Amino acid sequence: MLAVEFIIVLLAIFLGARLGSIGIGFAGGLGVLMLAMLGVKPGTIPYDVISIIMAVIAAISAMQIAGGLDYLVDQTEKLLRKNPKYITILAPIVTYFLTLFAGTGNISLATLPVIAEVAKENGIKPCRPLSTAVVAAQIGITASPISAAVVYIASIMENPAMVSHTTSYISLLAILLPATFLAIVMISFIISWCFDSKLADDQTYQQRLAAGLIELRGCQAKKIKAGAKKSVLFFLLGVICVVIFAMINSPSLGLIETPLMNTTNAILIIMLSVATLITLSCQVKTDAILNSSIAMTTKK
């Protein structure tokens, strides 16, 4: 029976991928229906996770329209171009910290073209830094203070009814942050040392380059909006506030006997407040937020 259930899950995922966009959700509902017909009891809808994702994406989208995402990409490009020989090591570290900062891997997607371009300009196979950068971005989700994944796991680990030995949100971060960072650094060095990363050894690439089929754009000046840096600072302030609240609210510290709200509600309130501050201070048009690439990617 387990094999049949597994096949249904795979078919639902495949169907959702074929339909795309909102069809992914449709296929998920169909998959749950088929599993229920086999006697599998559906779990509760993770409203906390969904609401956290929505709040964080709202803040990131506001930051993007304010120019904050362009500012982060510009700083990333400057860092990589200053140290092009170490791009295989630096690229995953950069995407890891961007995801750690934002709580979602969507923000790191904007850096991938820059990583590929810098790698090609310096004779390094783009697949090396790109592969580790994408993986690092996803691993960053498991250690971000504002990611839905971390908050959800923390809610389970802090519940005595669900685990025999409880672990606080702060203790969980204290374990996840060094563990994930060391994993990223180690795999980056392994990829850099153990695999051939020279484009000079790639005959197909050299043929395409000689035929003029590959064009390198080089470093181009970007116009950064006036409120870009301010929007990034507001978002960073929001992340810091979440961590501080979690520390104060932690049962292990015992600073507050009866907390006003849990960490999930704090993230929702703080991130929506950050989005409001960015919108007001950076004069962001709210209609543009819904049509930002980050928001549109999340919809899909």
Order of alpha helices (4+ residues) and beta strands (2+ residues): alpha-alpha-alpha-alpha-alpha-alpha-alpha-alpha-alpha-alpha-alpha-alpha-alpha-alpha
